[in-house]
Amino acid sequence: MTERKAVALQYDGKDAPTVTASGEGKVAMEIRRLAEEAGVLVHQDPQLAELLAKLELGQRIPPQLYLVIAELIAYAYLIEGRFPEQWDNIHQRIRDKA
């Protein structure tokens, strides 16, 4: 069994998300604990964690991971009830085009 890993990302809404913390074992558990205490979305995906753990602190995620990370950010916004400004009335605009 491989040791559990955790990677924290920060997204400023402009540039690609960057790695702000990374670790395995007890460090991974502490990263997760701090994230949960702060109300940060915790997503469990061992394969994604493995890929992200290869990045250095402060490094931006590579373009190959943009889509999966964008989906996680969008999900986090959705459960928080937040939407990007350009999403205002998106349902109405879709109906108008139909």
C-alpha positions as CSV (number, residue, x, y, z in Angstrom):
1,M,0.0,0.0,0.0
2,T,1.3,3.4,-0.9
3,E,1.5,6.2,1.7
4,R,-1.3,8.7,1.6
5,K,-0.4,12.0,-0.1
6,A,-1.9,15.5,0.1
7,V,-1.4,18.6,-2.0
8,A,-2.9,22.0,-1.4
9,L,-3.5,24.4,-4.3
10,Q,-4.1,28.1,-4.3
11,Y,-6.1,29.8,-7.1
12,D,-6.2,33.6,-7.5
13,G,-8.8,33.5,-10.3
14,K,-6.3,34.7,-12.9
15,D,-3.2,32.5,-13.2
16,A,-3.0,28.7,-13.1
17,P,-3.4,27.3,-9.5
18,T,-0.1,26.8,-7.6
19,V,1.1,24.3,-5.1
20,T,1.1,25.7,-1.6
21,A,1.7,22.6,0.4
22,S,2.6,19.0,-0.3
23,G,3.4,16.0,1.8
24,E,2.8,12.4,2.7
25,G,2.0,10.4,5.8
26,K,1.6,12.6,8.9
27,V,2.3,15.8,6.8
28,A,-0.5,14.8,4.5
29,M,-2.9,14.3,7.4
30,E,-2.0,17.7,8.8
31,I,-2.5,19.4,5.4
32,R,-6.0,17.8,5.2
33,R,-6.8,18.7,8.8
34,L,-5.9,22.4,8.3
35,A,-7.8,22.5,5.0
36,E,-10.9,21.0,6.7
37,E,-10.6,23.5,9.6
38,A,-10.4,26.4,7.1
39,G,-13.5,25.1,5.2
40,V,-11.5,24.4,2.1
41,L,-12.8,21.7,-0.2
42,V,-10.9,18.4,0.2
43,H,-11.0,16.1,-2.8
44,Q,-9.8,12.6,-2.5
45,D,-8.1,11.3,-5.7
46,P,-4.9,9.3,-5.1
47,Q,-3.9,9.4,-8.8
48,L,-4.3,13.2,-9.0
49,A,-2.5,13.6,-5.6
50,E,0.3,11.5,-7.1
51,L,0.6,13.7,-10.1
52,L,0.4,17.0,-8.1
53,A,2.9,15.7,-5.5
54,K,5.6,15.7,-8.3
55,L,5.3,19.5,-8.5
56,E,7.5,21.9,-6.4
57,L,6.1,24.3,-3.9
58,G,5.0,27.5,-5.7
59,Q,4.9,25.7,-9.1
60,R,1.8,26.2,-11.2
61,I,-0.1,23.1,-12.3
62,P,0.7,22.0,-15.9
63,P,-1.7,22.6,-18.7
64,Q,-2.5,18.9,-18.8
65,L,-4.2,19.2,-15.4
66,Y,-6.2,22.4,-16.2
67,L,-9.4,20.7,-17.0
68,V,-9.6,18.4,-14.0
69,I,-8.6,21.2,-11.6
70,A,-11.0,23.7,-13.3
71,E,-13.8,21.1,-12.7
72,L,-12.9,20.9,-9.0
73,I,-12.8,24.7,-8.7
74,A,-16.2,25.0,-10.4
75,Y,-17.6,22.3,-8.0
76,A,-16.2,24.1,-5.0
77,Y,-17.8,27.4,-6.2
78,L,-21.1,25.6,-6.8
79,I,-21.3,24.1,-3.3
80,E,-20.4,27.5,-1.8
81,G,-23.1,29.2,-3.9
82,R,-20.6,31.3,-5.8
83,F,-20.6,31.8,-9.6
84,P,-18.3,33.8,-11.9
85,E,-19.7,37.2,-12.9
86,Q,-20.1,36.0,-16.5
87,W,-22.4,33.3,-15.3
88,D,-25.1,35.8,-14.4
89,N,-28.3,34.7,-16.0
90,I,-26.6,31.9,-17.9
91,H,-29.7,29.8,-17.8
92,Q,-31.8,32.6,-19.3
93,R,-29.2,33.1,-22.1
94,I,-29.3,29.3,-22.9
95,R,-33.1,29.3,-23.1
96,D,-33.0,32.4,-25.3
97,K,-30.7,30.6,-27.8
98,A,-32.8,27.5,-27.9
